Amino acid sequence: MHKRVTVVGIGYVGLPLAVALSHHVEVWGLDIDQRRVDELKAGHDRTGEIEPDRLAAAPLNLTAQPAECPPSDIYIVTVPTPIDGDNRPDLTILLAATRTVAGMIDPARRPIIIYESTVYPGVTEEICGNEIVTITGLVRGRDFVLAYSPERINPGDREHTIDKIIKVVSAESPEVLDEVAALYGAITTGGVYRASSIKAAEAAKVIENAQRDINIAFMNEIAQILERMDLSVWDVLAAARTKWNFLPFQPGLVGGHCIGVDPYYLQHRAQELGYEPRVVIAGRAVNDGMAHWVADKLHSQRSEKAGRVLVLGLTFKENVPDLRNSKVADLVSRLAAHGHIVTVHDPLADPGEAFHEWGLTIDPDAFDARYDSVVLAVPHRAYLDGAEDLFASLLAPGGTFVDLKNAVEDRSMPRQADTWSM
Ligand SMILES: NC(=O)c1ccc[n+]([C@@H]2O[C@H](COP(=O)([O-])OP(=O)(O)OC[C@H]3O[C@@H](n4cnc5c(N)ncnc54)[C@H](O)[C@@H]3O)[C@@H](O)[C@H]2O)c1
C-alpha cells in the first residue's frame, strides 16, 4: 500500500474520498478555496456529505497551499468539469488542477495521478497527461503514471455511499492498475471493477449519466403527452411498472452538474470524431424545457391570473444544499415572467449562494404568509415531515398546490385545494 495520497479538490466528491482514505493512508486534501479549507478545519462540511463527528475522526491534512503538501505517491484529481455557455466541455479547472499536480510531482516516487472528474474519453491521457509532459518535461510511464476512476456517488444518497459501491478503476498498465485497485479496494466493500482501459472507464461514466438523462427525458415527454389526455403520469407509471422489464424512471426537473452536463461531454467527443449524436442529445432539450412547462401549466391552471406563488425548494435535488444548474430557478423566472409574485424558500440552500448564482432571495419568513399557489419543487425531508399542517397553512382558500415529484402522500395533501403533480 502506498504511503501518501493528495486529493486535489475537496468538494462533494473529494471530501468523502479523502475521509475514507484517511483511515488507511496518509491523506492531504488540497483545495483552492481557502474558505472551504477553513470551514473543514473547523469541522463543518457545507455540502452536508460528512457529519462533524466523522470529519473530526478523520486524520486529514487540509490546505489551500500546494507548497504545504509533501510529495505524494498518489494524486487524485476531483475538481469540477462544467460546460461553457455553448454547452461545450470547459476543461479550464481540470487543466489548472493538472498544472498544480504537475508542479508537485517527485519523479523519484513515480507517482500515480488518478483522475476522478467526469470527462470524455481521451481527456486523462491525451489532454491532462500531455499537459503534464509539456510543462514538466517528465516522461509519462517512467516519472509518473496515469489512472482514471470515475466517481459514482450521488449527493444526498445515504444508501449508495463511497464505502459500498462498486468502484470502476483503470490505469495505463496492469501493474499500476493493481495498485489503484488495492487503494480503492481498501475503502469499499462493493469491490472494484477493472475496466479494460482508461478510455473505457471514462466512457463508462459519461454513458451512465447520458443514459439516465435520456430515460428521464422519456418520462418527461410522456408526462406532457399524458397531460393532454387528462391522464396522470403517476397512475400510468404505476400500472406500467408491473411489467418485469419496464424501467422505473420518473419525470422531473434535471439539474445538477452531472446528468444534465455529461451528455454534452459525450456529444463533444462524438463530434470530434465526425459523428453527430441524435439520441444522446435529444433528451437535453426535453429536460431543459420542463421547468417552463410546469410554470406554464400552473399559470393556465390559475386562469392566467397573476398571483402570489410560494416555491418550496431551490436546490437541484432533495436533501442537498447544491444549487448548481438547479432548474427550479428557471421555474421561478418563468412564473415571474407571467406576472406572479414569487417567494422562494429552501431550508438547505445557502442564501448568499442563491443570490450569487441565481439572483434569488430565499425568504426565511416565507411561512408567515398565505399564497394562491404553493409549488413543492424539491421535496426536502424537512417539508415532508409534518406536511399536512404545513401545506394547508400556506395555501389561501381556492389555492393550487403543486406536488411536482408526487412526493406527498394523499392524506397530507391540503384539503379543498386544487392539487396536481407533474
Ligand atoms: N457531485 C457529484 O455528485 C458527482 C458525482 C460523480 C462525479 N462528479 C464529478 O466529480 C467532479 C467534482 O465534482 P464535485 O461535485 O465534487 O465538485 P465541487 O465543486 O463540489 O468540488 C470541487 C472542489 O475543487 C476545488 N477546486 C477547483 N479548482 C481547484 C484547483 N485548481 N486546485 C484545487 N482545488 C480546486 C473547488 O474549490 C471545490 O471545493 C466533477 O467532474 C463532477 O462531474 C460529481
The ligand as an SDF file (V2000), in Angstrom:
LIG
                    3D

 44 48  0  0  0  0  0  0  0  0999 V2000
  -21.1750   15.8840   -7.0770 N   0  0  0  0  0  0  0  0  0  0  0  0
  -21.4200   14.6970   -7.5580 C   0  0  0  0  0  0  0  0  0  0  0  0
  -22.3830   14.0880   -7.1610 O   0  0  0  0  0  0  0  0  0  0  0  0
  -20.5560   13.9990   -8.5460 C   0  0  0  0  0  0  0  0  0  0  0  0
  -20.7720   12.6470   -8.7630 C   0  0  0  0  0  0  0  0  0  0  0  0
  -19.9640   11.9840   -9.6610 C   0  0  0  0  0  0  0  0  0  0  0  0
  -18.9720   12.6890  -10.3340 C   0  0  0  0  0  0  0  0  0  0  0  0
  -18.8020   14.0130  -10.1170 N   0  0  0  0  0  0  0  0  0  0  0  0
  -17.7210   14.6910  -10.8240 C   0  0  0  0  0  0  0  0  0  0  0  0
  -16.6920   14.9260   -9.8850 O   0  0  0  0  0  0  0  0  0  0  0  0
  -16.0280   16.1500  -10.1940 C   0  0  0  0  0  0  0  0  0  0  0  0
  -16.0410   17.0590   -8.9770 C   0  0  0  0  0  0  0  0  0  0  0  0
  -17.3710   17.4040   -8.6670 O   0  0  0  0  0  0  0  0  0  0  0  0
  -17.8050   17.9510   -7.2380 P   0  0  0  0  0  0  0  0  0  0  0  0
  -19.2820   17.8920   -7.2020 O   0  0  0  0  0  0  0  0  0  0  0  0
  -17.0250   17.2920   -6.1660 O   0  0  0  0  0  0  0  0  0  0  0  0
  -17.3460   19.4650   -7.3630 O   0  0  0  0  0  0  0  0  0  0  0  0
  -17.2550   20.5270   -6.1460 P   0  0  0  0  0  0  0  0  0  0  0  0
  -17.3980   21.8590   -6.7570 O   0  0  0  0  0  0  0  0  0  0  0  0
  -18.1520   20.1240   -5.0440 O   0  0  0  0  0  0  0  0  0  0  0  0
  -15.7850   20.3510   -5.5930 O   0  0  0  0  0  0  0  0  0  0  0  0
  -14.6640   20.6740   -6.3370 C   0  0  0  0  0  0  0  0  0  0  0  0
  -13.6500   21.3370   -5.4280 C   0  0  0  0  0  0  0  0  0  0  0  0
  -12.4670   21.5490   -6.2130 O   0  0  0  0  0  0  0  0  0  0  0  0
  -11.9200   22.7730   -5.7940 C   0  0  0  0  0  0  0  0  0  0  0  0
  -11.0000   23.2340   -6.8390 N   0  0  0  0  0  0  0  0  0  0  0  0
  -11.2980   23.8500   -8.0070 C   0  0  0  0  0  0  0  0  0  0  0  0
  -10.1640   24.0960   -8.6930 N   0  0  0  0  0  0  0  0  0  0  0  0
   -9.1380   23.6150   -7.9550 C   0  0  0  0  0  0  0  0  0  0  0  0
   -7.7370   23.5790   -8.1430 C   0  0  0  0  0  0  0  0  0  0  0  0
   -7.1530   24.0680   -9.2340 N   0  0  0  0  0  0  0  0  0  0  0  0
   -6.9860   23.0420   -7.1600 N   0  0  0  0  0  0  0  0  0  0  0  0
   -7.5590   22.5500   -6.0410 C   0  0  0  0  0  0  0  0  0  0  0  0
   -8.8880   22.5690   -5.8120 N   0  0  0  0  0  0  0  0  0  0  0  0
   -9.6650   23.0840   -6.7650 C   0  0  0  0  0  0  0  0  0  0  0  0
  -13.1120   23.6590   -5.5400 C   0  0  0  0  0  0  0  0  0  0  0  0
  -12.7760   24.7520   -4.7050 O   0  0  0  0  0  0  0  0  0  0  0  0
  -14.0880   22.6840   -4.9090 C   0  0  0  0  0  0  0  0  0  0  0  0
  -14.0180   22.6940   -3.4940 O   0  0  0  0  0  0  0  0  0  0  0  0
  -16.7320   16.7100  -11.4240 C   0  0  0  0  0  0  0  0  0  0  0  0
  -16.0640   16.2760  -12.5730 O   0  0  0  0  0  0  0  0  0  0  0  0
  -18.0830   16.0600  -11.3680 C   0  0  0  0  0  0  0  0  0  0  0  0
  -18.6920   15.9680  -12.6180 O   0  0  0  0  0  0  0  0  0  0  0  0
  -19.5690   14.6780   -9.2190 C   0  0  0  0  0  0  0  0  0  0  0  0
  1  2  1  0
  2  3  2  0
  2  4  1  0
  4  5  1  0
  4 44  2  0
  5  6  2  0
  6  7  1  0
  7  8  2  0
  8  9  1  0
  8 44  1  0
  9 10  1  0
  9 42  1  0
 10 11  1  0
 11 12  1  0
 11 40  1  0
 12 13  1  0
 13 14  1  0
 14 15  2  0
 14 16  1  0
 14 17  1  0
 17 18  1  0
 18 19  2  0
 18 20  1  0
 18 21  1  0
 21 22  1  0
 22 23  1  0
 23 24  1  0
 23 38  1  0
 24 25  1  0
 25 26  1  0
 25 36  1  0
 26 27  1  0
 26 35  1  0
 27 28  2  0
 28 29  1  0
 29 30  1  0
 29 35  2  0
 30 31  1  0
 30 32  2  0
 32 33  1  0
 33 34  2  0
 34 35  1  0
 36 37  1  0
 36 38  1  0
 38 39  1  0
 40 41  1  0
 40 42  1  0
 42 43  1  0
M  CHG  2   8   1  16  -1
M  END
$$$$
